[in-house]
Amino acid sequence: MRVLLIADRSFAARERSMLDRLEIGLADEGARIVRLSPENESHDNERSLSARLHYHDKGGALVELTRLRPLLRDLADLNMPAPEGVDASRPIDIIHAWGDGCWDLATDLAQETGAALAMDVWSLDALAVARRSAADRPGARASEGVAPTWFAPDAAMHAEIQRQMPSAASRLTPWGVHLGEERTPLSRLPDSFSIVITGTGRDASACTQALRAVGALGAEFPQMLVFLDAAIIRRRHAVWREAQSLGLLDRLSVLEDVEGRRELVVQADILLQPEGPAEHRTLPLDAMANSMIVIAQADPAISALVHNETALIVDSRSQGAWQSALRSVLEHPENGVALAQSARSFIAHERLASAHVRSVLSAYEWMMGARPIAFGDSQSGKVH
C-alpha cells in the first residue's frame, strides 16, 4: 500500500515524534510512505527511507490551484508500484492528513488522484472545521469520490465525532507513545525536583493561577526548579511579569519547542498542564510513559486524563486548587509515585505506539474496502 502522510506546519512541528513513529511502523509493515511537509520545515527525520515532498503553505486560492500540478507530477515521478488488486493508475492509495491547516490540500489531492482520504481530528476546533466543511458542500465530496474518513485520537473524541457528524465515516485510532524506562519521580526531593508548565498561552487566567500556585510553594520548597513553555510567554507576556513578581526568576527557565524536545521534558518530575483546550497532544502521554506525575486541567474531551489513575485532575481554575494538587504529591511523594506507576501501566496497556500503528493499518484496510491489502514484504510482522 502507498500512503501519503501530510501535516500542516503547526502539527508537523508539535507532533514530529508521533509522525516519525507512525512512518517507521507503517514502513516496517511493508507500506510505501511519502511524507508531504510544508516548505522550509525545520525537521526532517535523517533516518527515514521514505520519499519526502514539500508544499507551499502560504497564499490564497490562487496558490491552492497552482501548487497541485507540481505535487501531482512529483507523486507520479516516484513511480511506486501499486499493490496487487489496487488500481495501478493511481499514484497513491491513501492520503492521511494531520492538522486542519492542510485539509483543503489533502482533499484536492485525493480528488485528483482517486486516493482514499483520512483526516485526524485532533481538537474540538478541528471538529468544528470538519462540520463546516461538510455543511458547505453537502454530498459534493462524496459524489467526487472524496468522502473523508475521520480518525479519532481517543474514545472521547470518537464519541464526539459520531455525535456531531452521525452520518460521517469515522475510525478510532488512539495515539500512542513508546514506553520509557521505569523510574521514581521525586526521588531527589530533599535536594531538588522539577516542574514543567506547558501550554499555549490561550488561557491566560489558567496559566497565571497555576504559576501563582507554584510561586506560593517556593519558600517552602526552595529546591524546586521550574521550566516554563516559551509558547505561553510568547502569547502572554503578562505571565513573565507574574513570574517576576512571584520571585521565581532565579529558579525558572524558559523552554523553547517544549513539544519537540521531549527527551528533556520527560526527565522532570511533574508536568503541569493548566489549560484545558480540548486539544489532543502526545506530550502528556509521553510524560506518563516516562513516570512523570501529570497534573492537568479537567478536560472531558480527552479520555486519557483520569483522576487518580493517570493524572491529578484539577476541576477548579483557582490558585488554591493547583496549590492543593501540588502539595498533595510534594508532602506525600508516595502518592505521586503510585500515580506515576498507574499512569505508566495505562500507557503500557492502552497507548503504545505499536497499538496506534495497528489501529491505523486496520483503518486503512477498512477504507480500501474491508478486504486484505498487500502491505509488502514485511518479514517480522513487528510494529514499532
Secondary structure, DSSP 8 states (H G I E B T S, - for coil): -EEEEEE-HHHHHHTHHHHHHHHHHHHHTT-EEEEEEETT-S---TT--SEEEEE---S-HHHHHHTHHHHHHHHHHH-----TTS-TT-S-SEEEEESGGGHHHHHHHHHHH--EEEEE--BHHHHHHHHHHHHHSTTHHHHTT---EEEESSHHHHHHHHHH-TTSEEEE----B-------TTTTTTT-EEEEE---SS-HHHHHHHHHHHHHTTTT-TTEEEEEEHHHHHH-HHHHHHHHHTT-GGGEEEETTTTT-HHHHTTSSEEEE-----B--SHHHHHHHTT-EEEEE--TT-TT--BTTTBEEE-S-SHHHHHHHHHHHHS-HHHHHHHHHHHHHHHHHH-BHHHHHHHHHHHHHHHTTSS-------SS----
